């Protein structure tokens, strides 16, 4: 971690206490390591996207520079193997179409497009429909992130603040460790079960794919709702949960018009 702090440019999100870059530095010489990939990259590749491509938001804390939109030169000075780093694209960039065999199993059409993803916190922000500068969203996942839409980036590692690029604007914020992971640590004390079911990667992928399909339906519903004028809402309907948007963020979209 000290090596990363010494080499990283001021303001880099890779300087955080839980830096993925520090983990990569420690693991990069492992014989079985072929490339750096985040969870979203692995799922996209399993669905049919070409491997070795990631998005700007997930790459941020590994040292990617979202302002210059490139992997910075100081990574080489740190000793990082640049051949392990993925090509980085903007979130929602089309990567390819779904593997035909998976299309048949999932019920999706053969021309379903796979796009680059984003982080759970950024996805949670988008799922709320917030889109004005100054809008802020907090969501409960493993951590408790707070993100605010800004016209310019804010980077302050000493305060834990960093910014994700969101098209021509920025999501500035921080994440508290008082999230779901911290709560899970106290479950045995309150008598709740902390036992987890271990599943194979294929089982996990299948479960997350089902959740993603439900999330896509939730997003479509949210988009339709945002297009309807508030004046057209003559009464409030009973809130109905329509599904989880992002597997890790534990966010749910609720049908509450009006």
N, C-alpha and C positions, 0 to 999 in steps of 0.2 A: 504494500500500500504506500509506503514511504517513497518507493521508486516511482510510482505513478504520480504522486503529488509533486515530486521534484521535476519530472519531465513534462507533465501536462501544462498546457497554456492556461493562463489565468481565466477563470470562468468556465472551464470545461466541466461538464457533468460527470466525467470519468473520475473526478477527484473525490467523489463521495465515499462514505465509509463502507458501503456495500458494492463497490465498483465492480461491474462485470469485467472490466479491463484487467484488474488485478487478478481475477480468476483465470482469464485467458493467458496472462503472463506466466502464471504458475503451471498451467496445464498444456501449453502449446507444444511441448516436446513429447507429449504422450504418443506412443507409436500408433495408436488407433485413431488419432484425431485427424480428420480430413479437411474440415472447414468449420468456421464459426457459423452457427445457425441458431436463431431464436425459435421459440415455440411456434409462432405464426409461420415462420419460414418452413419448418418441418411439416406442418399440416398442409401448407400450400403445395409443397413438393409432393407429398403423398397423394394429394388430390389431382396432380398432373402438371403443376407449374415447374419450370426448369429450376434445378437446385442452384445455390450460390447467389441468390438474390434476396435482399432484405429491404426494409423500409427505413426512412429517416428517423422515425420516432423510436423504434426499438434499438437502432444503432447508436442513439445519442449517448448513452452511458458507457459505451465501449470506446468513446473518444471521437465519434463522428462529429464534424463541424457543420452544424445546420445553417450557419450564416454563409460560409463559403461553399457549402454543399459538397464536401469531399472528406476523405480520410486525411488528417493533417500529417505533415512531415515529422512531427515530434514522436509519432508512434514508431517510426524506424529508429530514432535515437534511443527510445526506450527498449528496443530489442524485440518488438513485436514482429512476428512473421506475417508480412503483408499478404502472402499467398493464401492465408487462412481467412482474410477479411472478405465479406461478400460485396457484390455490387449493390449499391444503395439507390433506391428509387423513391419517388414521392408516394405516400400512402394512396391507395386506390388506383395505382397504375396497373393496367391490365397486364397479366403475366402469361396468359395462355388459356386454354379451355380444359375442362375436366376430363380425366381419364375415362374413356368410353365404358370400361368395365365397372368403374365406380358409379358412373351415371346410371347404369342399369340397376345397380344395387340400391342406390339412394332415391331413385325416382326423379332425379334431376334430368333436364334435357341435355343432349350430347353437346350442345353449343353453349352450355353454362360457362361464363367467363370467371376465371380465378384472378383476383386482384391482390396487390400488396396490402398488407394489414397495417396495424398500428398497435399501440400499447393498450392495456385494459383501461387505464385512467383516461386516455384520450378518447377511446371508444365510448366510455361512460359519459363523457362530456357531450359527444355528438348525439348520443341516444336521447338526451334530454331535449334536444331542439334548440339549445342555447346558441345564439349566433351573433349577438351584438357585443361590441367592445365594452368591457366592464362586466359582462355576464360571468358568474363564477359558479362552479359545481364541485361538490365534494361527494365521494362515493366510497363505500366500504368494500374492500377486497382483503388481500393479505395485509396490506397497509391501508392508511386512510388519506388518500391524496386530495389536495385542494388545487383546482386549476381555474385560472381566470383568463378570458380572451383579451389579448393586448395587441396594439398596433406595432409594438417593437419588442424584441426579446429582452429578458432580464436574466442575468446569470450572477449568482452570489453563492459560491460553494460554502463559504463560512456560515451562511444562514440556511444552507440546504436548498436554495432556490435555483431553478433551472427553467429552460423554456423549450417546448417542442414546436417545431414549425408546423403550421396548419395552413397550407396554401400560401397566401400572401400575408397571413397574420400569425400570431403566436399564442400558444397556451403556456402562460407563466404560472409557476406554482411550486409546490413542495409536497412531500408525503410524510405523514406521521407513522411511527411504528405501532401506534395504539389501534391497530386494525384487527382483522379477523385472525391473523396468526397469533397475535398477543392474547386475544380472547381464548383461542383454542388451548393455549398453555394453562389456562386456569380452569378448564373444564373438569379435570379430575377433582379439583377442590370443591366444585359445586355439585358433584355427583353425576355430571353428564358423561356420557361415553366418549372417550377420545380414540376409540378403536377405528382404524381405517381399513378399508378393503383394498388389497393390492390387486391391480389389474395390469394385464400385459399392455404394451404400447398399442397394439391393434385394437384392444378393447377400449383404451382411453381415446384413441382417435375416433372410433365409432361413436362413443358417447359425446365427444365434443362436436362431431359433425352433426349429430342430431340436435344438440343445443344451438349450433350455428344456424341450422335451418329454421328453428323456432325464432331465433334472433332476427333472421332476415325477414320473417313475417312480421315481427314486431316493428322493425324499421319501416317496412312498407306501410304499416298502419299509421305510424307516427308521421310519415311523410304526407299521407292523405289528410290527416288531421291538421297539419300545419298549413295546408292549402285552403282550408275552410275558414272563412271569416268568423271572428268571435260573435259578430252580430247575428250570425245564422244559428247560433246555439240558443235554443229557446228553453231548454231545461237541462239540468245535470242528470246524467245517468249514473247508475250505481257503478262504482269502480270495479273493474274486472282485470285481473292479471292476465297478460297475454304472452308472457314468456321471458326468459332470461336473455339479455342481449349479449353478454360476453362471459364465457365460462369462468374466468378468474375474478372478474370484478364483482360478481354476485349482484349485478344490477337487474332490476325488473322494470319493464315498461308498463305503466298502468293507464287504462282507458278512462280518463277523467276529463271529458270535454267541458268547455264552459269557463 
